[in-house]
């Protein structure tokens, strides 16, 4: 059987087994096999790939692999001008919106805390997540599941490398260059709805006595109606935000 040579660059190596990282390796050639199928067969989701060179020429995902092809696969290079070759990723979304898989609940809460539109439910199945990411106002699917990003319906997605929420939020902010887009306390951490200021007299009956007597500024979610005020929990969240932004000198 003929073989094809593959070489993955930069962070795409995160998806490969140790004996394939940062080196050229061969895989069996199968007739009528697209380059997209071959790339995903070794574990790399198509949403992570921005440029494929076959024998030195850029190709699309639909390219049919030929015996003895030499293939180089590259991730997104934000600072590299590759306008003269075939970029594989779709145009960036005009507005950043996310949907997180069922294992990224804490990350979703962090993103909402920072003001980013992020859908999340711990009962959504993979089919539902792919549909949500693809329909209407498309969303970037955040996941720790390689297979979910390989679905053809998913055009914008990102595999979260870190397993700790505090590191995950830094990873997402850096990956999508979002540090200067942070708008804290503008989205409900519980349901993702927008938060607006609300007069105390409209909600005074819903407030604990100690809160209604000592505070006069409140906000509420437009969707689930949850009420927020500046208590100890607010101070804790503000410290988290300050730590994140301090690292970037913002």
Protein Blocks (a to p, Z undefined) as FASTA:
>chain_A
ZZdddddehjllmmpcfklgopacdddddehiafklmmmmnopafklpcbdceehiacdf
klccdehiacddddddfkbccklbccfbdcddfbdcddddfklmmmmmmmmmnopacddd
fkbcfklmmmmmmgojadddddfbfklmmpmklmbdcddfbfcfklmmmmmmmmnopmlm
gcghkbcfklopacddddfklmmmmpcfklmmmpcbdcddfklopacdddfklmmmmmmm
mmmmmmnoZZ
